[in-house]
Amino acid sequence: MLNRSDEVFDVVVIGSGFAGLAAAIEAATAGASTIVLEKMKGCGGNSIISEGFIAANGSEFQRKQGIRDSPEQMADDMIKAGLGLNHPDLVQTVTENSSAAINWTIEEIGVTYHDQVYQLGGHSIPRTLIIKSHSKLRFGIDLVRKMLKKAHDIGVEVRNQACIQTLIRDGGGPVTGVVVREGLSVLKSIGARKGVILAAGGFASDIQFRTIQNPRLDSSVETTNRRTATAEILMEAIRIGAMSVHLSAIQLGPWASPDEKGLNVGANFASMAIFPHGLVVDSRTGGRLLNELGDRKVRADAMLAAGHTCIGFVDTRGAAFGDSYLPKCLKRGVVKQFDSLSQLAGHYGIPFDKLASTVVNFNESLKNGKDVEFQRPVRGDDYPVEQAPFYAIRLWPKIHYTSGGVQIDTNTRVIGLDQRPIMGLFGAGEITGGVHGACRLGSCAITDCLVFGRIAGQQAAALKPRNTG
């Protein structure tokens, strides 16, 4: 019960990534005493290894470059990628609030962005921004650090090595707090006068749980996530009556390489340079496999259908779009440099004649303004793949994101099995389901976390406090 709690706060946030910190900042800004509970020694979860790509429509960056966009167009792209399984009201909430989320990070958190607007796979137009960072490789870490500083400055308590054991709910009543293990053995209860916010992330590294949802994704399949991306908080929410959504919708990243661990420099180079400006071919035939600007599911499924690693490559002009990563890629050997296409083909055992004709045909499609083979969008700033040196990487998908989780409404209230909100319980970020459907578009995760994290903090802080006895 709440009056037996060892400690009491207005709002208790579980998880210290983008969603959790956004929630904590908004709750504290609204005057609520707020604590963030993080199970690890450090903060940030998967957010600190994020590339720092954020999608938004109608941003000042788009307007400066004359790019016309709208919430409806962004929503259409998300729902197309999600195969129509997305909950439309949640998608609408993300797209209508995406530009405001960008402005919030600039004005309240102190984030700066590169001026260039990028078009990632599955997006119909350029709308992705990249955070300017002191880190050369992990741009998301700067956003985490700035959010942590903001949280500290406004009085949010952040407590590490605090593992949630139980969400406290009596029968069908509200959630009134948590039981937490601090350190190795100390158990204590922390009461929430107003609300508990679930922001504990996804379960890509939880082999047992993900295999139950999708038996193909067993221990033989690698993940880009940190080892701490596990399902215990999601299972606890389900135990107290939360409805689960889309748990088998587990996304694989097509830009991953078997020649490096997790999400690393090679994947970033492939994402920024090879897929937008180069080609991906079957290593055995030399023919193209896919629309390089398709959504992640389309690309990953095409690679899995091939049944073996594929080769992505780009010429020297395209490589410039990934120049932040290229030196380390080359040093680590995950990306290799070749003076000619014939040299590239020889290294990977690709039939050169077929590879050469593939490149010629692709370059001709750019000239004609239409990719007949895979309907890849042809853009005005495209140019042929022809100038040596060429840069290539072996590609094979890894588990990257879990689209499923607890059901929420547009006010981030967690929905129960009876389709009614569970009072006092909110959710934001990857622990929730319904936003992305079968497949999440690249750069929409941080947007999702910021939009719903902010709403969760505002909604929890606005609740009438319960009597603490």
BELPE-V8371 format. One record per backbone hydrogen bond with DSSP energy under -0.5 kcal/mol. NH is the residue of the N-H (numbers start at 1). CO is the residue of the C=O. E is the energy in kcal/mol with one decimal. If there is no record, write none. Layout:
nh: [NH;NH]
co: [CO;CO]
e: [E;E]
This chain:
nh: [4;5;6;7;9;10;11;12;13;14;15;15;17;21;22;23;24;25;26;27;28;29;30;31;32;35;36;37;37;38;38;47;48;49;50;54;55;56;63;64;65;65;66;67;68;74;75;76;77;78;79;80;81;82;83;84;85;87;88;90;91;92;93;94;95;96;97;98;98;101;102;103;104;105;106;107;108;109;110;111;114;118;120;122;123;127;128;129;131;132;139;140;141;142;143;144;145;146;147;148;149;150;151;152;153;154;155;156;157;158;159;159;160;161;162;163;163;164;165;166;168;168;169;170;171;173;175;176;176;177;178;179;180;180;181;182;182;183;185;186;188;190;191;191;192;193;193;194;195;196;197;198;198;199;199;205;206;206;207;210;211;212;213;214;217;218;221;222;224;225;229;230;235;236;237;238;239;240;241;242;243;245;249;250;251;251;253;254;256;260;263;264;268;269;270;271;272;273;274;275;277;278;279;281;282;283;286;289;292;294;299;300;301;302;303;304;305;306;307;308;310;311;312;312;313;314;316;319;320;320;321;322;323;325;326;327;329;330;331;332;333;334;335;336;338;344;345;346;347;348;349;350;355;356;357;358;359;360;361;362;363;364;365;366;367;368;369;370;371;372;375;379;382;386;388;389;390;391;392;393;394;395;396;398;399;400;401;403;403;404;405;406;407;408;409;412;414;415;416;417;419;422;423;425;426;427;428;431;432;433;434;438;439;442;444;448;449;450;451;452;453;454;455;456;457;458;459;460;461;462;463;463;466]
co: [1;2;189;189;191;33;33;195;35;197;13;37;199;17;18;19;20;21;22;23;24;25;26;28;27;11;157;13;35;36;159;44;45;46;47;129;443;127;59;60;61;62;63;62;66;70;71;72;73;74;75;76;77;78;80;79;82;434;86;87;87;88;89;90;91;92;93;94;95;97;98;99;100;101;102;103;104;104;105;105;130;128;118;293;120;118;118;54;52;112;137;50;138;139;139;140;141;142;143;144;145;146;147;148;149;150;152;151;34;156;36;157;158;40;38;161;181;162;179;179;166;177;167;174;169;170;423;168;174;168;190;166;178;188;163;180;186;161;182;182;180;178;7;189;176;9;191;10;10;424;12;196;426;14;197;229;203;229;205;206;207;208;209;210;214;216;218;220;399;399;226;228;231;232;233;234;235;236;238;237;415;405;246;248;249;401;398;252;253;257;224;262;264;265;266;267;268;269;269;270;273;274;313;311;287;309;282;280;290;291;295;296;297;298;299;300;301;302;303;303;395;281;310;393;279;391;387;315;316;317;318;319;320;322;322;323;325;326;327;328;329;329;329;392;390;340;341;342;343;344;345;345;351;352;353;354;355;356;357;358;359;360;361;362;363;364;365;365;376;370;371;377;379;384;386;338;338;314;336;312;334;310;256;253;222;251;251;249;401;249;245;431;243;433;413;409;425;407;420;241;416;414;421;422;196;412;198;428;429;406;403;82;436;121;441;444;445;446;447;448;449;450;451;452;453;454;455;456;457;458;459;460;193]
e: [-1.5;-1.6;-1.5;-1.4;-2.4;-0.8;-2.5;-2.2;-3.0;-2.9;-0.7;-2.4;-0.5;-2.7;-2.2;-2.3;-2.5;-2.6;-2.1;-2.6;-2.6;-2.4;-1.6;-1.8;-2.3;-1.9;-3.1;-3.2;-0.5;-0.6;-2.8;-1.7;-0.9;-1.5;-1.4;-2.6;-2.6;-2.0;-2.1;-2.2;-1.0;-0.6;-1.4;-2.7;-0.6;-2.2;-2.4;-2.4;-1.9;-2.2;-2.7;-2.3;-2.2;-2.1;-1.3;-2.5;-1.9;-3.6;-0.8;-0.9;-2.0;-2.6;-1.7;-2.0;-2.6;-2.6;-1.1;-0.6;-0.6;-1.8;-1.8;-2.4;-2.3;-2.0;-1.7;-3.1;-2.6;-1.1;-0.7;-2.7;-2.5;-2.9;-0.6;-2.9;-1.9;-1.7;-2.6;-3.2;-1.8;-2.7;-0.6;-2.2;-1.0;-1.0;-0.7;-2.0;-2.5;-2.4;-2.4;-2.7;-2.2;-2.3;-2.7;-2.6;-2.7;-1.4;-1.4;-2.7;-2.2;-0.5;-3.1;-0.5;-0.5;-1.7;-2.3;-0.6;-2.7;-0.5;-3.4;-1.6;-0.6;-2.6;-0.7;-0.7;-0.8;-2.4;-2.7;-2.4;-0.5;-0.7;-2.3;-2.6;-0.5;-3.1;-3.2;-0.6;-3.2;-2.1;-0.6;-1.3;-2.3;-2.9;-3.3;-0.5;-2.9;-2.8;-0.5;-2.6;-1.8;-2.9;-3.0;-0.5;-3.3;-2.1;-0.6;-1.8;-1.7;-0.6;-1.3;-2.9;-2.1;-1.5;-1.5;-2.6;-2.3;-1.2;-1.9;-0.5;-2.8;-0.5;-1.9;-1.9;-2.7;-1.9;-2.3;-2.2;-2.3;-1.6;-1.6;-2.4;-2.9;-2.9;-1.7;-1.8;-0.5;-3.4;-3.5;-0.6;-1.1;-1.1;-0.9;-0.8;-1.9;-2.4;-2.5;-2.4;-2.3;-2.7;-1.2;-2.7;-1.9;-2.6;-2.5;-3.0;-2.8;-0.6;-2.8;-1.2;-0.9;-2.5;-2.1;-2.9;-2.8;-1.6;-1.8;-2.6;-2.2;-1.4;-1.5;-0.6;-2.2;-2.4;-0.5;-2.5;-2.6;-1.9;-2.4;-2.4;-0.7;-0.7;-1.6;-1.9;-1.3;-1.7;-1.7;-0.6;-2.2;-2.7;-2.3;-2.6;-0.9;-1.1;-1.4;-2.5;-2.7;-1.9;-3.0;-2.4;-2.0;-1.7;-1.0;-2.3;-2.2;-3.1;-2.1;-2.3;-2.2;-2.3;-2.7;-2.2;-2.7;-2.2;-1.8;-1.8;-1.7;-2.0;-1.0;-1.8;-0.5;-1.0;-1.8;-0.6;-1.6;-1.1;-0.7;-0.6;-2.9;-2.8;-2.4;-2.3;-0.6;-3.0;-2.6;-1.2;-2.6;-3.3;-1.6;-2.4;-0.7;-0.6;-2.1;-2.5;-2.7;-0.5;-1.3;-2.3;-2.4;-2.6;-3.0;-1.6;-2.1;-3.2;-0.8;-1.8;-2.6;-2.2;-2.2;-0.5;-2.0;-2.4;-0.5;-1.9;-1.4;-0.6;-1.7;-2.3;-2.7;-2.9;-2.8;-2.4;-2.2;-2.2;-1.8;-2.7;-2.2;-2.3;-3.0;-2.7;-2.1;-1.3;-0.6;-1.2;-2.5]
